[in-house]
Amino acid sequence: MTDRLAIIARDASGTIISRVDVAADRGKQPLQGVMAIARNMLRIKGCVRTEVYPFESENATYEGTPLAVLQLDDLFWGSSSPSEAAKEA
């Protein structure tokens, strides 16, 4: 059995700039692939946040509470790299 999910990419103003509908199998570790797609969507120019929702319809605006959220800031260690932080310690 599969469930359909929608992965939404938003810009800084909250506008949807891209969307991917995926089928998440209920097999072994199904969400790893979905989260990998969401993480890769953060590479889209202007994208600062991706959200995962249960699929609603082709024209849905997805304003409710997402199942998962990834932000561009989640991909970085902050203002310093891990190696620089280790040198300071």
CORBEL-V346663 format. One line per field, one symbol per residue. burial: 1 if it has 9 or more other C-alpha atoms within 8 Angstrom, else 0. Layout:
burial=???
//
This chain:
burial=00111111111100011010110101000100010001101100001111111100000000000000111100000000000010000
//
